[in-house]
Amino acid sequence: MNDSDIPKPPPDDFSKTTPNIPVDDSDWGKTNYNHPVQPPSDDWGNTVANVRHNDMDFDKTFMPGSEKPKTPDWGITQGDIKLPNDDFGGGNRGGNEHNATMPYFRLPEAERAKYQPPPTPTEEAQKRKEEEKAKGGIPTWLWVSGGLFSMFFFAIAVLLLVYFIILKGSGYEATVKGAPAGSSVLVNGAYWGTTSDDGSISLSTLKAGETKKIEIKHPNYVCESREIKGADNVKPEPIIASCKLVEKPIADECLKIKSGEIEKAERCANKALDDLGANFSVDDLLRALNLFIINFESGKFDIPPARTAFLQKAATYIQKLPPSVVIEVGGHTDNVGSDASNQVLSENRAKAVKDALVKFGVKAEALTEKGYGKAKPKTTNDTEDGKFQNRRIEYSAIKR
């Protein structure tokens, strides 16, 4: 294809496109397609509102489409058209049919509410006030006033009750001390409470002028009852409990341990510990500990592993003793061997037991050890059973 075959654009006609300048039938006019022929400039003024147009002029001003409008379509936009009654449901209103198109027609109440703006808070309050007035009910201010007066009189009643019952003639408070921990305290036969860990309890709001009988109950103790009589708001001296431990008898079989009955001796010692309860004395604990027998091998001071469980249990009870108490762990032997060898052996065995108790939690300063050799036999060394009883660890209190 040669360059000569490509059509060249028309000459520069930009000067002929100036607005409102008529152009001739050149190429620019040929490109004005899909538009009807435009009217002359002097005919545009005929389209002003309220100017009557002839058919020719009107056709010239209808753009951009080339199709003429339909007469019924144009007629609908006219303001003086007569509409049928069924279009708006207006009916004949005094012979004036234009009234049928007026917007001031009445809607149903339910529908009209949808188009109404929401009332303001002032309007709502006014409406409620008018409704209450119409009903003839009790005004709101009267309800509020009645509620305030009721609260006022109720507060006065509460204050008077507190004064006459709690403040005026409130009784007195007494304190019980020195009772076993966990003891039940009764006042005139009625349960009052339980003593704390230090053996004390407060007896508050006791009625003045009446004699009160104070009783302390504990399964392992017998306590003397006391009587007290006090005055209002005057605290008397503390009541010091006087309690004595009830010793449970040891079974005869536990008092007659024979040679080789190691497990039996341990069962008796465990039962004695269990019978101590939550509150026990130093003597009660020592009696239970001394029922236990450790079967050391001859000439040795190693504690057999089977016996360590009881020592661990005993350590928990020793830790409950008062801090001032010091327990001595004494080692004893039978009369077999020399005095020197038995002395050393008894000292080593006592130290082994003390170290085991410290290992299980007992404070070292709460224990001490001492070896007695064969100097303090428990019974005769003439029999095997006697020698078995004498080869022992014995506990005693050197400080209470």
VEXRO-384403 format. One record per residue (C-alpha): residue number from 1; x, y, z. Coordinates in nm, 4 decimals. Layout:
REM VEXRO-384403
{NUM; {X; Y; Z}}
...
REM end
This chain:
REM VEXRO-384403
{1; {0.0000; 0.0000; 0.0000}}
{2; {0.1360; 0.3369; -0.1037}}
{3; {0.1156; 0.6617; 0.0865}}
{4; {-0.0878; 0.8015; -0.1987}}
{5; {-0.3665; 0.5538; -0.1157}}
{6; {-0.4203; 0.6963; 0.2337}}
{7; {-0.6933; 0.9670; 0.2303}}
{8; {-0.5772; 1.3060; 0.3413}}
{9; {-0.7746; 1.5115; 0.5993}}
{10; {-0.9650; 1.8137; 0.4761}}
{11; {-0.8030; 2.1509; 0.4923}}
{12; {-0.7960; 2.3444; 0.8202}}
{13; {-1.1567; 2.4556; 0.8834}}
{14; {-1.1245; 2.5496; 1.2525}}
{15; {-1.2073; 2.9111; 1.1734}}
{16; {-1.5420; 2.8049; 1.0340}}
{17; {-1.6488; 2.6316; 1.3626}}
{18; {-1.6769; 2.9511; 1.5586}}
{19; {-1.9963; 2.9429; 1.7727}}
{20; {-2.3070; 3.0963; 1.6177}}
{21; {-2.1320; 3.1381; 1.2792}}
{22; {-2.3275; 2.9737; 0.9972}}
{23; {-2.1247; 2.7296; 0.7906}}
{24; {-2.1763; 2.6220; 0.4366}}
{25; {-2.2357; 2.2744; 0.3118}}
{26; {-1.8743; 2.1738; 0.3423}}
{27; {-1.7428; 1.8542; 0.4932}}
{28; {-1.8186; 1.9759; 0.8464}}
{29; {-2.1896; 1.9821; 0.7717}}
{30; {-2.1760; 1.6306; 0.6369}}
{31; {-2.0430; 1.5022; 0.9687}}
{32; {-2.3467; 1.6271; 1.1607}}
{33; {-2.5307; 1.2961; 1.1544}}
{34; {-2.8138; 1.1596; 1.3667}}
{35; {-2.9385; 1.5130; 1.4328}}
{36; {-3.2244; 1.6870; 1.2553}}
{37; {-3.1647; 1.9981; 1.0693}}
{38; {-3.1359; 2.2808; 1.3215}}
{39; {-3.3552; 2.5888; 1.2975}}
{40; {-3.2118; 2.9295; 1.2191}}
{41; {-3.0861; 3.1302; 1.5147}}
{42; {-3.3788; 3.3686; 1.5013}}
{43; {-3.6241; 3.0823; 1.5696}}
{44; {-3.4704; 2.9797; 1.9088}}
{45; {-3.6463; 3.2585; 2.0862}}
{46; {-3.9813; 3.1095; 1.9922}}
{47; {-3.9280; 2.8326; 2.2517}}
{48; {-3.9619; 3.0704; 2.5475}}
{49; {-4.2339; 2.9709; 2.7962}}
{50; {-4.5876; 3.0934; 2.7219}}
{51; {-4.5018; 3.1487; 2.3538}}
{52; {-4.7297; 2.9732; 2.1138}}
{53; {-4.5426; 2.7731; 1.8534}}
{54; {-4.6596; 2.6566; 1.5191}}
{55; {-4.6051; 2.3018; 1.4192}}
{56; {-4.3084; 2.3817; 1.2058}}
{57; {-4.1251; 2.5773; 1.4747}}
{58; {-4.1903; 2.3163; 1.7351}}
{59; {-4.0526; 2.0415; 1.5227}}
{60; {-3.7361; 2.2413; 1.4772}}
{61; {-3.6768; 2.2811; 1.8514}}
{62; {-3.7254; 1.9169; 1.9386}}
{63; {-3.3770; 1.7738; 1.9794}}
{64; {-3.1662; 1.5613; 2.0015}}
{65; {-3.4070; 1.2917; 1.8783}}
{66; {-3.5476; 1.2997; 1.5356}}
{67; {-3.8815; 1.1459; 1.6241}}
{68; {-4.1822; 1.3714; 1.6890}}
{69; {-4.3496; 1.3492; 2.0308}}
{70; {-4.6863; 1.1947; 2.0628}}
{71; {-4.9641; 1.4362; 2.1353}}
{72; {-5.1090; 1.2339; 2.4329}}
{73; {-4.7648; 1.2349; 2.6013}}
{74; {-4.7294; 1.6102; 2.5815}}
{75; {-5.0823; 1.6616; 2.6958}}
{76; {-5.0242; 1.4827; 3.0271}}
{77; {-4.7748; 1.7470; 3.1372}}
{78; {-5.0218; 2.0287; 3.1011}}
{79; {-5.1539; 2.1821; 3.4217}}
{80; {-5.5121; 2.2307; 3.3065}}
{81; {-5.5750; 1.8735; 3.2017}}
{82; {-5.8929; 1.7197; 3.3368}}
{83; {-5.8167; 1.3966; 3.5200}}
{84; {-6.0727; 1.1201; 3.5665}}
{85; {-6.2167; 1.0838; 3.9170}}
{86; {-6.0752; 0.7359; 3.9678}}
{87; {-5.7135; 0.8573; 3.9197}}
{88; {-5.6872; 1.0360; 4.2551}}
{89; {-6.0087; 0.9274; 4.4189}}
{90; {-6.1011; 1.2872; 4.4659}}
{91; {-6.4582; 1.2907; 4.3459}}
{92; {-6.6505; 1.6081; 4.2766}}
{93; {-6.5583; 1.8784; 4.5289}}
{94; {-6.7966; 2.1624; 4.4712}}
{95; {-6.7779; 2.1379; 4.0940}}
{96; {-6.4067; 2.2197; 4.0855}}
{97; {-6.2297; 1.9181; 3.9456}}
{98; {-5.8834; 2.0694; 4.0057}}
{99; {-5.9339; 2.0137; 4.3785}}
{100; {-5.8985; 1.6438; 4.3222}}
{101; {-5.5210; 1.6862; 4.2724}}
{102; {-5.4647; 1.8885; 4.5892}}
{103; {-5.2240; 1.7252; 4.8463}}
{104; {-5.4399; 1.8079; 5.1503}}
{105; {-5.6289; 1.4836; 5.1568}}
{106; {-5.6798; 1.2941; 5.4907}}
{107; {-5.4862; 0.9740; 5.5588}}
{108; {-5.5915; 0.7059; 5.8082}}
{109; {-5.4660; 0.7741; 6.1631}}
{110; {-5.2317; 0.4748; 6.1626}}
{111; {-5.0746; 0.5775; 5.8319}}
{112; {-5.0482; 0.9454; 5.9189}}
{113; {-4.8380; 0.8645; 6.2297}}
{114; {-4.5641; 0.7269; 6.0040}}
{115; {-4.5099; 1.0650; 5.8438}}
{116; {-4.5286; 1.2751; 6.1588}}
{117; {-4.1983; 1.3933; 6.3215}}
{118; {-4.1267; 1.2384; 6.6677}}
{119; {-4.2442; 1.4490; 6.9611}}
{120; {-3.9895; 1.6415; 7.1648}}
{121; {-3.9300; 1.5566; 7.5354}}
{122; {-4.1255; 1.8679; 7.6329}}
{123; {-4.4183; 1.7604; 7.4192}}
{124; {-4.4117; 1.4090; 7.5658}}
{125; {-4.4100; 1.5453; 7.9215}}
{126; {-4.6970; 1.7772; 7.8397}}
{127; {-4.8882; 1.4910; 7.6821}}
{128; {-4.8421; 1.2676; 7.9906}}
{129; {-4.9463; 1.5507; 8.2161}}
{130; {-5.2620; 1.6027; 8.0140}}
{131; {-5.3363; 1.2281; 8.0161}}
{132; {-5.2925; 1.2067; 8.3968}}
{133; {-5.5107; 1.5126; 8.4399}}
{134; {-5.7754; 1.3612; 8.2164}}
{135; {-5.7696; 1.0352; 8.4122}}
{136; {-5.7886; 1.2155; 8.7455}}
{137; {-5.4966; 1.0055; 8.8968}}
{138; {-5.2523; 1.0978; 9.1734}}
{139; {-4.9934; 1.3528; 9.0561}}
{140; {-4.6303; 1.2407; 9.0268}}
{141; {-4.5040; 1.4966; 9.2765}}
{142; {-4.7346; 1.3487; 9.5367}}
{143; {-4.5904; 1.0002; 9.4814}}
{144; {-4.2330; 1.1323; 9.5106}}
{145; {-4.3124; 1.3233; 9.8283}}
{146; {-4.4743; 1.0197; 9.9854}}
{147; {-4.1695; 0.8047; 9.9034}}
{148; {-3.9296; 1.0551; 10.0595}}
{149; {-4.1349; 1.0801; 10.3776}}
{150; {-4.1506; 0.6994; 10.4024}}
{151; {-3.7709; 0.6693; 10.3727}}
{152; {-3.7246; 0.9386; 10.6369}}
{153; {-3.9481; 0.7677; 10.8928}}
{154; {-3.7866; 0.4289; 10.8190}}
{155; {-3.4393; 0.5723; 10.8908}}
{156; {-3.5636; 0.7186; 11.2190}}
{157; {-3.7066; 0.3800; 11.3179}}
{158; {-3.3767; 0.2028; 11.2417}}
{159; {-3.1774; 0.4524; 11.4485}}
{160; {-3.4110; 0.4107; 11.7434}}
{161; {-3.3854; 0.0324; 11.7167}}
{162; {-3.0047; 0.0490; 11.7143}}
{163; {-3.0033; 0.2755; 12.0157}}
{164; {-3.2399; 0.0747; 12.2362}}
{165; {-3.1196; -0.2745; 12.1400}}
{166; {-2.7507; -0.2358; 12.0650}}
{167; {-2.6275; 0.0783; 12.2364}}
{168; {-2.8508; 0.1140; 12.5363}}
{169; {-2.7942; -0.1792; 12.7716}}
{170; {-2.5666; -0.3639; 12.5251}}
{171; {-2.4261; -0.5940; 12.7947}}
{172; {-2.0592; -0.6768; 12.8366}}
{173; {-1.7834; -0.8885; 12.6833}}
{174; {-1.5841; -1.1620; 12.8579}}
{175; {-1.2770; -1.3557; 12.7414}}
{176; {-1.1747; -1.7157; 12.8077}}
{177; {-0.8028; -1.8002; 12.7922}}
{178; {-0.5848; -2.1062; 12.8452}}
{179; {-0.8371; -2.3642; 12.7215}}
{180; {-0.7330; -2.6499; 12.4891}}
{181; {-0.7441; -2.5479; 12.1233}}
{182; {-1.0613; -2.6584; 11.9497}}
{183; {-1.2624; -2.6798; 12.2717}}
{184; {-1.6367; -2.6136; 12.2619}}
{185; {-1.7538; -2.3340; 12.4919}}
{186; {-2.1058; -2.3323; 12.6353}}
{187; {-2.2811; -2.0426; 12.8110}}
{188; {-2.5674; -2.1569; 13.0369}}
{189; {-2.5728; -2.4853; 12.8485}}
{190; {-2.5974; -2.3245; 12.5013}}
{191; {-2.3153; -2.3658; 12.2507}}
{192; {-2.1302; -2.0380; 12.2020}}
{193; {-1.8253; -2.1183; 11.9885}}
{194; {-1.4864; -2.2920; 11.9608}}
{195; {-1.1565; -2.1815; 12.1084}}
{196; {-0.8823; -2.0682; 11.8702}}
{197; {-0.5341; -2.2146; 11.8345}}
{198; {-0.4125; -2.0221; 12.1381}}
{199; {-0.7016; -2.1581; 12.3505}}
{200; {-0.8955; -1.8289; 12.3750}}
{201; {-1.2460; -1.7186; 12.2829}}
{202; {-1.4422; -1.3934; 12.3171}}
{203; {-1.7903; -1.3997; 12.4721}}
{204; {-1.9550; -1.0776; 12.3555}}
{205; {-2.2923; -0.9169; 12.4347}}
{206; {-2.3464; -1.1082; 12.7576}}
{207; {-2.6504; -0.9723; 12.9392}}
{208; {-2.5607; -0.7740; 13.2443}}
{209; {-2.6940; -0.8574; 13.5901}}
{210; {-2.7308; -1.2309; 13.5197}}
{211; {-2.4984; -1.5065; 13.6361}}
{212; {-2.3538; -1.6996; 13.3436}}
{213; {-2.2129; -2.0506; 13.3678}}
{214; {-1.9148; -2.1023; 13.1369}}
{215; {-1.8295; -2.4636; 13.0399}}
{216; {-1.5362; -2.5904; 12.8303}}
{217; {-1.5717; -2.9266; 12.6558}}
{218; {-1.2869; -3.1248; 12.4982}}
{219; {-1.2622; -3.5013; 12.4315}}
{220; {-0.9135; -3.5277; 12.5825}}
{221; {-0.9533; -3.2865; 12.8751}}
{222; {-1.1699; -3.2265; 13.1767}}
{223; {-1.2138; -2.8533; 13.2487}}
{224; {-1.3660; -2.6851; 13.5513}}
{225; {-1.6777; -2.4752; 13.4850}}
{226; {-1.6777; -2.1086; 13.5837}}
{227; {-1.9443; -1.8509; 13.6681}}
{228; {-1.9388; -1.4848; 13.5734}}
{229; {-2.1627; -1.1835; 13.6334}}
{230; {-2.0871; -0.8458; 13.4772}}
{231; {-2.2214; -0.4950; 13.4214}}
{232; {-2.3113; -0.3116; 13.1031}}
{233; {-2.0126; -0.1947; 12.8969}}
{234; {-1.7656; -0.3117; 13.1660}}
{235; {-1.5182; -0.5790; 13.0584}}
{236; {-1.4280; -0.8179; 13.3434}}
{237; {-1.0963; -0.9931; 13.3964}}
{238; {-1.0271; -1.2855; 13.1573}}
{239; {-1.1474; -1.6307; 13.2630}}
{240; {-0.8423; -1.8591; 13.2871}}
{241; {-0.9389; -2.2170; 13.2025}}
{242; {-0.8355; -2.4985; 13.4344}}
{243; {-0.8204; -2.8223; 13.2334}}
{244; {-0.6639; -3.1624; 13.3029}}
{245; {-0.5747; -3.4166; 13.0388}}
{246; {-0.7713; -3.7385; 13.0415}}
{247; {-0.5093; -4.0101; 13.0081}}
{248; {-0.6228; -4.3007; 12.8013}}
{249; {-0.4986; -4.6260; 12.9491}}
{250; {-0.2433; -4.8214; 12.7523}}
{251; {-0.3443; -5.1735; 12.6714}}
{252; {-0.1683; -5.4438; 12.8686}}
{253; {-0.0322; -5.5998; 12.5520}}
{254; {0.1528; -5.2756; 12.4789}}
{255; {0.3063; -5.2770; 12.8244}}
{256; {0.4367; -5.6315; 12.7883}}
{257; {0.6415; -5.6327; 12.4715}}
{258; {0.8511; -5.9438; 12.4318}}
{259; {1.1723; -5.9976; 12.2461}}
{260; {1.1254; -5.9695; 11.8680}}
{261; {0.7801; -5.7998; 11.8821}}
{262; {0.9012; -5.4918; 11.6932}}
{263; {0.5893; -5.4470; 11.4748}}
{264; {0.3638; -5.4863; 11.7763}}
{265; {0.5528; -5.2146; 11.9658}}
{266; {0.5256; -4.9839; 11.6632}}
{267; {0.1482; -5.0422; 11.6341}}
{268; {0.1045; -4.9511; 12.0016}}
{269; {0.3125; -4.6347; 11.9601}}
{270; {0.1152; -4.5266; 11.6495}}
{271; {-0.2159; -4.5750; 11.8284}}
{272; {-0.0930; -4.3723; 12.1241}}
{273; {0.0013; -4.0855; 11.8886}}
{274; {-0.3385; -4.0983; 11.7185}}
{275; {-0.5150; -4.0806; 12.0560}}
{276; {-0.3408; -3.7542; 12.1434}}
{277; {-0.5796; -3.5489; 11.9303}}
{278; {-0.5165; -3.1874; 11.8364}}
{279; {-0.4133; -3.0760; 12.1857}}
{280; {-0.1691; -3.2728; 12.3968}}
{281; {0.0838; -3.2196; 12.6698}}
{282; {0.4549; -3.2940; 12.6660}}
{283; {0.4051; -3.5924; 12.8957}}
{284; {0.1383; -3.7421; 12.6686}}
{285; {0.3720; -3.7248; 12.3707}}
{286; {0.6669; -3.8714; 12.5620}}
{287; {0.4567; -4.1665; 12.6779}}
{288; {0.3592; -4.2478; 12.3177}}
{289; {0.7166; -4.2099; 12.1869}}
{290; {0.8609; -4.4387; 12.4499}}
{291; {0.6381; -4.7269; 12.3368}}
{292; {0.8373; -4.7447; 12.0154}}
{293; {1.1367; -4.9811; 11.9950}}
{294; {1.4150; -4.9651; 11.7357}}
{295; {1.5807; -5.2995; 11.6733}}
{296; {1.9391; -5.1919; 11.6102}}
{297; {2.1679; -5.4657; 11.4908}}
{298; {2.4146; -5.5867; 11.7494}}
{299; {2.7040; -5.3435; 11.7884}}
{300; {2.5591; -5.0998; 11.5247}}
{301; {2.3737; -4.7684; 11.5376}}
{302; {2.2177; -4.7540; 11.1877}}
{303; {1.8380; -4.7109; 11.1986}}
{304; {1.6640; -4.9876; 11.0014}}
{305; {1.4692; -4.8370; 10.7035}}
{306; {1.1451; -4.9984; 10.8258}}
{307; {1.1536; -4.7842; 11.1409}}
{308; {1.1931; -4.4424; 10.9770}}
{309; {0.8206; -4.4029; 10.8984}}
{310; {0.7313; -4.3783; 11.2678}}
{311; {1.0103; -4.1271; 11.3317}}
{312; {0.8733; -3.9080; 11.0511}}
{313; {0.5259; -3.9188; 11.2088}}
{314; {0.6691; -3.8460; 11.5540}}
{315; {0.8493; -3.5401; 11.4160}}
{316; {0.5162; -3.3777; 11.3200}}
{317; {0.3974; -3.4046; 11.6820}}
{318; {0.7216; -3.2777; 11.8300}}
{319; {0.6964; -2.9659; 11.6114}}
{320; {0.3606; -2.8817; 11.7774}}
{321; {0.5157; -2.8501; 12.1230}}
{322; {0.5754; -2.5032; 12.2697}}
{323; {0.9075; -2.3442; 12.1602}}
{324; {1.0417; -2.3582; 12.5148}}
{325; {1.0315; -2.7393; 12.5297}}
{326; {1.3547; -2.9333; 12.4734}}
{327; {1.3407; -3.3115; 12.4274}}
{328; {1.6338; -3.5346; 12.5154}}
{329; {1.6946; -3.8427; 12.2998}}
{330; {1.8645; -4.0935; 12.5300}}
{331; {2.0444; -4.4083; 12.4150}}
{332; {2.0539; -4.7234; 12.6330}}
{333; {2.2053; -5.0726; 12.6044}}
{334; {2.1899; -5.4043; 12.7820}}
{335; {2.4789; -5.5391; 12.9910}}
{336; {2.6457; -5.7336; 12.7129}}
{337; {2.9924; -5.5922; 12.6395}}
{338; {3.2185; -5.3522; 12.8205}}
{339; {3.1037; -5.0359; 12.9792}}
{340; {3.3115; -4.8248; 12.7383}}
{341; {3.1836; -4.9917; 12.4240}}
{342; {2.8208; -4.9706; 12.5433}}
{343; {2.8672; -4.6027; 12.6261}}
{344; {2.9919; -4.5170; 12.2784}}
{345; {2.7264; -4.7333; 12.1176}}
{346; {2.4458; -4.5662; 12.3140}}
{347; {2.5742; -4.2191; 12.2231}}
{348; {2.5915; -4.3037; 11.8527}}
{349; {2.2415; -4.4519; 11.8528}}
{350; {2.0954; -4.1447; 12.0286}}
{351; {2.2657; -3.9138; 11.7802}}
{352; {2.1350; -4.1167; 11.4841}}
{353; {1.7752; -4.0798; 11.6059}}
{354; {1.8150; -3.7084; 11.6758}}
{355; {1.9574; -3.6496; 11.3262}}
{356; {1.6652; -3.8381; 11.1721}}
{357; {1.4087; -3.6209; 11.3565}}
{358; {1.5890; -3.3024; 11.2480}}
{359; {1.5864; -3.4323; 10.8923}}
{360; {1.2069; -3.4706; 10.9196}}
{361; {1.1565; -3.1082; 11.0259}}
{362; {1.2216; -3.0779; 11.4003}}
{363; {1.4383; -2.7795; 11.4936}}
{364; {1.7833; -2.8849; 11.6112}}
{365; {1.7616; -2.6607; 11.9206}}
{366; {1.4440; -2.8443; 12.0303}}
{367; {1.6410; -3.1711; 12.0641}}
{368; {1.9488; -3.2960; 12.2413}}
{369; {2.1068; -3.6418; 12.2649}}
{370; {2.2818; -3.8342; 12.5400}}
{371; {2.4244; -4.1865; 12.5764}}
{372; {2.3741; -4.3772; 12.9025}}
{373; {2.5319; -4.7089; 12.8090}}
{374; {2.4111; -4.9852; 13.0393}}
{375; {2.3874; -4.7587; 13.3447}}
{376; {2.0057; -4.7198; 13.3488}}
{377; {1.8365; -5.0491; 13.2645}}
{378; {1.4571; -5.0459; 13.2300}}
{379; {1.4223; -5.3993; 13.3631}}
{380; {1.6431; -5.6949; 13.4476}}
{381; {1.9148; -5.8102; 13.2085}}
{382; {1.8824; -6.1703; 13.3268}}
{383; {1.6358; -6.2685; 13.0517}}
{384; {1.6265; -6.2149; 12.6775}}
{385; {1.3019; -6.0219; 12.7078}}
{386; {1.4647; -5.7987; 12.9715}}
{387; {1.7672; -5.7315; 12.7533}}
{388; {1.5343; -5.6528; 12.4617}}
{389; {1.3531; -5.3897; 12.6724}}
{390; {1.6810; -5.2336; 12.7842}}
{391; {1.8199; -5.1884; 12.4313}}
{392; {1.6086; -4.8782; 12.3685}}
{393; {1.5800; -4.5092; 12.2810}}
{394; {1.4097; -4.3194; 12.5607}}
{395; {1.2638; -3.9675; 12.5303}}
{396; {1.2415; -3.7179; 12.8186}}
{397; {1.1840; -3.3436; 12.8581}}
{398; {1.4751; -3.1468; 13.0036}}
{399; {1.2970; -2.8127; 12.9464}}
{400; {0.9244; -2.7425; 12.9458}}
REM end
